[in-house]
Amino acid sequence: MKCRHCGSELSLPLIDLGSAPPSNSYLTADTLHAPERWYPLRVLVCEQCWLVQTEDYAHCAEFFSADYAYFSSFSTTWLQHAENYVAAMVRRFDLDAGSLVVEVASNDGYLLQYVQARGIGALGIEPTASTAQAAREKGLQVIEEFFGAQLAERLAADGIRADLMAANNVLAHVPDINDFVRGFALLLKPAGVATFEFPHLLNLVESNQFDTIYHEHFSYLSLTAVQRIFAENGLTLFDVEELPTHGGSLRVFAQRTADGPQPVEPSVAELLRREAQAGMAATAFYAGFQKRADALKNDLLSFLLEAARNGKKVAAYGAAAKGNTLLNYAGVRPDLIGYVVDRNPAKQGKWLPGSRIPIVDEPHLQRDKPDYVLILPWNLQREVVAQLAYVRDWGGRFAIAVPELTVL
């Protein structure tokens, strides 16, 4: 396989998680009785540009289908994050009624609704029909396509140019990262700004967050790799912020290299220095990740098997993609975790891909009163524990598996 960015041959492994079905391909009552398509889940490191990436096995349309079940608005923490982002961008870049904000991968309108509420022009670009329709029901305009240079050129030719472009948790999801980034340089106004948020590879490796690896994530990103990708596709980084979201993310700010007016902040050089100091541009940084993931998997299985031997019931919370990676790598099935609770009605009444654990609503949890609730989206631990505080009323306890197995 060749690197998706620079074309170099790839040989340095990061991790091999065996095989798994697409992590958001939830099963229905009909598909439960049909075979599933599983793909190898192996991640390699480019030793030239240091882009970390999954091997190619399927077209992205299989991962982002019309009935895509991830809706951003079901997390109150993420909604607050989006509202805070909009307020900060309006202040920093003086956005007003004459401005246009374009969000790529706008999902169900979780962010653009706050742009629209301020009377600022908003346009979403979202390829999945299910979430695009949810955004339209909020009164938002959505283009239902995958984003890239071709779409950007078409929009620009129609006179649509953006003052601000937002791309939250999508840069990792695109198979042709060069074409995707080039589209931003084409669609921005000369003084426009683009922001990208993505989980930081430094945290993924150092905190053993291997469950954030799944087929929909084609890339795992450092600032070192992103700066190079942007520079070769017409964008210049001028600022970076570290965020607590998704176990530790970066928000990078970019402008058109040709005419962007923003000064480059010291934060960019500082984080690049820290990544270099951590060794992210050397092979040794990536060694040992497989062994740590295996140890975590074994600890989880030991916990679940011990609970079963003692007659304890274990449920899970959050039918999240990261949870599917964890459960499928560990080989967990409904005999060890009876069900998973999720607030999203689009997931309720379905089954997790691979593990085939049923997805239920919260009243089911209240009736069943399990001894343990394993929080699969561990990045939302505080939100989930507060939401399900009543679990402690019957003596139930919470547990997380990442970065290490912990019973709370």
Residue pairs with C-beta under 8 A, 6 or more apart in sequence:
1 9
1 10
1 44
1 55
1 56
2 8
2 9
2 10
3 9
3 10
3 46
3 48
3 49
3 51
3 53
4 51
4 53
4 175
4 176
4 177
4 178
4 218
4 219
5 46
5 49
5 51
5 177
5 178
5 225
5 228
5 229
5 232
6 46
6 48
6 49
6 51
8 46
8 47
8 48
8 49
10 44
10 45
10 46
10 53
11 44
11 47
12 44
12 45
12 46
12 47
12 283
12 286
13 42
13 43
13 44
13 45
13 286
13 290
14 43
14 44
14 45
14 52
14 205
14 220
14 286
14 289
14 290
15 42
15 43
15 210
15 213
15 289
15 290
15 293
16 40
16 41
16 42
16 43
16 290
17 41
17 42
17 43
17 210
17 213
17 293
17 325
17 329
18 40
18 41
18 328
18 329
19 38
19 39
19 40
19 41
20 38
20 39
20 41
20 214
20 215
20 324
20 325
20 328
20 329
20 353
20 354
21 36
21 37
21 38
21 39
21 328
21 353
21 354
22 37
22 39
22 58
22 62
22 63
22 214
22 215
22 216
22 353
23 214
23 215
23 216
23 321
23 322
23 324
23 325
23 353
24 63
24 68
24 69
24 70
24 216
24 321
24 324
24 353
25 36
25 62
25 63
25 65
25 353
26 69
26 319
26 347
26 350
26 351
26 352
26 353
26 359
27 36
27 350
27 351
27 352
27 353
27 356
28 350
28 351
29 349
32 351
32 356
36 353
36 354
38 354
39 57
39 58
39 215
40 55
40 57
41 54
41 213
41 214
41 215
41 325
41 329
42 54
42 55
43 52
43 53
43 54
43 55
43 213
43 220
44 52
44 53
44 54
44 55
45 51
45 52
45 283
45 286
46 52
46 53
46 225
47 283
49 225
49 228
49 229
50 222
50 224
50 225
50 280
50 281
51 177
51 219
51 221
51 225
51 229
52 201
52 219
52 220
52 221
52 222
52 225
52 286
53 218
53 219
53 220
54 213
54 215
54 217
54 218
54 219
56 175
57 215
58 215
60 146
60 173
60 174
60 175
60 216
60 218
63 215
63 216
64 127
64 128
64 146
64 173
64 216
65 128
66 128
66 129
66 130
67 129
67 130
68 128
68 129
68 130
68 131
69 130
69 344
69 346
69 347
69 350
70 107
70 131
70 321
71 107
71 108
71 110
71 130
71 131
71 134
71 344
71 346
72 78
72 79
72 82
72 107
72 108
72 110
72 111
72 131
73 79
73 107
73 108
73 109
73 110
73 134
74 343
74 344
75 380
75 383
76 383
77 380
77 382
77 383
78 110
78 245
79 110
81 245
82 110
82 111
82 114
82 168
83 114
85 111
85 166
85 195
86 111
86 114
86 115
86 118
87 114
89 95
89 101
89 164
89 166
89 195
90 118
90 120
93 163
93 164
93 193
95 101
95 118
95 120
95 163
95 164
96 120
97 119
97 120
97 121
98 121
99 120
99 121
99 163
99 164
100 120
100 121
100 122
100 123
100 160
100 161
100 162
100 163
100 164
101 112
101 115
101 120
101 121
101 122
101 123
101 162
101 163
101 164
101 165
101 166
102 122
102 123
102 124
102 125
102 160
102 162
102 164
102 165
102 166
102 187
103 111
103 112
103 122
103 123
103 124
103 125
103 165
103 166
103 167
103 168
104 125
104 147
104 165
104 166
104 167
104 170
104 183
104 184
105 125
105 126
105 147
105 167
105 168
105 169
105 170
105 173
106 112
106 124
106 125
106 126
106 131
106 132
106 135
106 140
106 142
107 126
107 128
107 131
107 135
108 131
108 134
108 135
108 138
109 124
109 134
109 135
109 136
109 138
109 140
109 142
111 166
111 168
112 122
112 123
112 124
112 135
112 140
113 138
113 140
115 121
115 122
116 122
116 138
116 139
116 140
122 140
122 141
123 141
123 142
123 143
123 160
123 162
124 132
124 135
124 140
124 141
124 142
124 143
125 142
125 143
125 145
125 147
125 151
126 132
126 135
126 142
126 143
126 144
127 144
127 145
127 146
127 147
129 144
130 346
132 142
132 144
135 142
136 142
143 151
143 155
145 151
147 180
147 183
148 174
148 176
148 179
148 180
148 182
148 183
149 179
149 182
149 183
149 186
150 183
151 183
152 182
152 183
152 184
152 186
152 187
153 186
155 161
155 187
156 186
156 187
160 187
161 187
161 188
161 189
161 192
162 187
162 188
162 189
162 192
162 194
163 189
163 191
163 192
163 193
164 192
164 193
164 194
164 195
165 184
165 187
165 188
165 192
165 193
165 194
165 195
166 194
166 195
167 184
167 194
167 195
167 196
167 197
168 196
168 197
169 197
169 198
169 199
169 246
169 249
170 196
171 177
171 180
171 181
171 196
171 198
171 219
171 221
171 226
172 198
172 199
172 217
172 218
172 219
172 220
172 221
173 216
173 217
173 218
174 180
174 218
174 219
175 218
177 218
177 219
177 229
178 229
178 232
178 233
181 229
181 230
181 233
181 234
181 235
182 233
182 234
184 194
184 235
184 254
185 233
185 234
185 235
185 256
185 257
185 258
186 234
188 194
188 255
188 256
190 256
190 258
190 259
190 260
191 255
191 259
191 260
191 261
192 255
192 256
192 260
193 253
193 254
193 255
193 260
193 262
194 235
194 253
194 254
194 255
195 251
195 252
195 253
195 254
196 226
196 251
196 252
196 254
197 243
197 245
197 249
197 250
197 251
197 252
198 221
198 226
198 249
198 250
199 209
199 212
199 220
199 221
199 246
199 247
199 248
199 249
200 221
200 222
200 223
200 242
200 248
200 249
200 250
201 220
201 221
201 222
201 225
201 280
202 222
202 248
202 274
202 275
202 278
202 280
203 209
203 247
203 248
203 249
204 210
204 212
204 213
204 220
204 247
205 285
205 286
205 289
206 278
207 247
207 248
207 402
207 403
208 289
208 292
208 293
208 296
208 402
208 403
208 404
209 247
209 402
209 403
210 289
210 292
210 293
210 296
210 325
210 329
210 402
211 322
211 323
211 325
211 326
211 329
211 401
211 402
212 220
212 246
212 247
212 322
212 325
213 220
213 325
214 321
214 322
214 324
214 325
216 321
219 225
221 250
222 275
222 280
223 237
223 240
223 250
223 252
223 268
223 271
223 272
223 275
224 272
224 275
224 276
224 280
224 281
226 237
226 250
226 252
227 237
227 268
227 272
230 236
230 237
230 254
231 257
234 256
234 257
234 258
235 254
235 255
235 256
235 257
236 254
236 255
236 256
236 257
236 260
236 264
237 252
237 253
237 254
237 264
237 268
238 253
238 254
238 255
238 260
238 262
238 263
238 264
238 265
238 268
239 252
239 253
239 262
239 264
239 265
239 267
239 268
240 250
240 251
240 252
240 253
240 265
240 267
240 268
240 271
241 250
241 251
241 267
242 248
242 249
242 250
242 271
243 249
243 250
243 251
245 379
246 379
247 378
247 379
247 402
250 271
253 262
255 261
255 262
275 281
278 285
279 285
293 329
296 401
296 402
296 403
296 404
296 405
297 326
297 329
297 330
299 401
299 404
299 405
300 326
300 330
300 332
300 401
300 405
301 330
301 331
301 332
303 399
303 405
303 407
304 314
304 332
304 336
304 337
305 336
307 313
307 314
307 336
307 371
307 372
308 314
308 335
308 336
312 371
312 372
313 338
313 368
313 370
313 371
313 372
314 336
314 337
314 338
314 370
314 371
314 372
314 373
314 374
315 337
315 338
315 339
315 340
315 341
315 365
315 368
315 370
315 372
315 373
315 374
316 323
316 337
316 339
316 340
316 341
316 357
316 373
316 374
316 375
316 376
317 340
317 341
317 342
317 365
317 373
317 374
317 375
317 376
317 377
317 384
317 388
318 340
318 341
318 342
318 375
318 376
318 377
318 380
318 384
319 340
319 342
319 344
319 347
319 350
319 352
319 359
319 376
320 376
320 377
322 376
322 377
322 378
322 402
323 340
323 352
323 376
323 377
324 352
324 353
324 354
324 355
326 332
326 376
326 401
326 402
327 337
327 352
327 354
327 355
327 357
327 376
328 353
328 354
328 355
332 355
332 357
333 355
333 356
333 357
334 355
334 356
334 357
334 358
337 355
337 357
337 374
338 357
338 358
338 368
338 370
339 357
339 358
339 359
339 360
339 364
339 368
340 352
340 357
340 358
340 359
340 360
340 376
341 359
341 360
341 361
341 362
341 364
341 365
341 373
342 348
342 359
342 360
342 361
343 361
343 362
345 361
347 359
348 359
348 360
348 361
349 359
349 360
350 358
350 359
351 357
351 358
351 359
352 359
362 388
365 373
365 388
365 391
366 390
369 394
369 396
370 396
371 395
371 396
371 397
372 396
372 397
372 398
372 399
372 407
373 388
373 391
373 396
373 397
373 398
373 399
374 398
374 399
374 400
374 401
375 381
375 384
375 385
375 398
375 399
375 400
377 384
378 400
378 401
378 402
381 398
381 400
384 398
385 398
385 408
388 398
391 397
391 398
397 407
397 408
398 407
398 408
399 405
399 406
399 407
399 408
400 406
400 408
